[in-house]
Amino acid sequence: MTQDNAIKVFISHRESICDECGENLGTKAWITLREDKGALCLSCADLDHLVFLPAGDTALTRRAKKLSTLSAVVLEWSRARKRYERQGLLVEEEALQAAEAACLQLVFRTSRTGFTMVR
């Protein structure tokens, strides 16, 4: 999945209502936009089973996205920069756990060999 057609979830700054179920989501709601349906809550978009992985750990993010069959980029509008900024990913919980285990295994393996990782 390329960056252009990746699923995007937006953190809304205004009152939002799901166009499918009609639920009032309030401010700071996590919504996804669909051309045919408009703004949808995560439940109606079938993304509510995914867990949030905040931005910051590139190795963990890369592994979790690779292992997850479904992922979504979480974006929030920056008023200061006047653009959307990436806040993290929504990934499957099993993929996140496997990615965390792989990262721990790599740290353990490199600590035993004396090789230090530079971040």
N, C-alpha and C positions, 0 to 999 in steps of 0.2 A: 504494500500500500504506500503510495507516494504521499508527500506532504500535502499536496493539493487536494487529494480525495480522502484524506484521513478524517475520521470522525472528530468533530470539534464540539466541546462542551464549554459554554460561556458562563462566567459568573456575572450575573446581572446586577446592575446598580439601581435599577428602578423596579417598581412593582411589576410582577409578572404573573400571568395566568396561563396555565397549560391549555393549549388549543384543543387537545383531545379529551381530557377528563374534566376540564373546567376548574381544577383545583387552584386556589389562590396561593401562589408560591412565595409572595412577599419579596422583599429586597434581599440581595445576596443569594438569590436562587441559582441553582445550577441547571441550566437549560441547554437544549440542543435545538438547532434550527433545521427544519426540513422544508424544502420548497413546496411540497404537496400538502403539508399539514401545519406549517408555521412553527411556533415555539412549543416544545414538548418538555415535560419534566423527565427525569431520568427513568422513572418507572414506565412511563408510556413509550419511551424510546428504547426500552429493554436494555438499559445500561445500569440499572440499580444493583446488580449483583457484582459490579466491579468495585475495586478498592482504590483509594487515592494514594498515589506515590508522588510526594512533593519533589519539585526540581531540586537539584543539588548534587546528587551522587550519580555521575554519568555512567559508571560501570554498572551499577544496580539498575538504572533506568534502561540502558541498552539491553541488558540480559532479560529483564522483566518484559520488555516490549517484544523481544524475539520469542520468548516462551509463551506469551499470551496469544490466544487465537483471536481475541477481540480486545482492542485498546482504543482509547480516545484521548486527545490532547485537551487539557484544561487551560482556557485562556481567560484573562481578565483585562478590561480596558484600563489603561493608565491615562488619567486625565493630564498629568504633567507631560508625558511624552506623546500623547495623542495617537496611541497605537495599542493593539492587543499585545499583552505579554504572556508568555507561557508560564503557567504556575506549576505544572506537573502533568502526570498521566493518570488515567484510570485504566487499571489492568486487572486481570483475573487474580484472585487471591492465591491460587495454587502456583501460578507463574511467579508471583512476587516471592512466595516462600522458596521456590526452587532457585530463583535468582539470588536471594539472600544467602542460601546455602552455598551456591557456587562462589559468591564473593568471599564468604568466610573460608571456604576451602582454599581459594587462591591466596588469601592472606596467611593462612596456616602453612601452606606449601612454601610461600616465599619467605616466611619467618624461619622455617627450618633450614632453608638453603643459604640464608644469610643475605639474600637479595632484598633490597628495600625498594618499595614502590614509591615513586614520586608523583604527587597529585598536583 
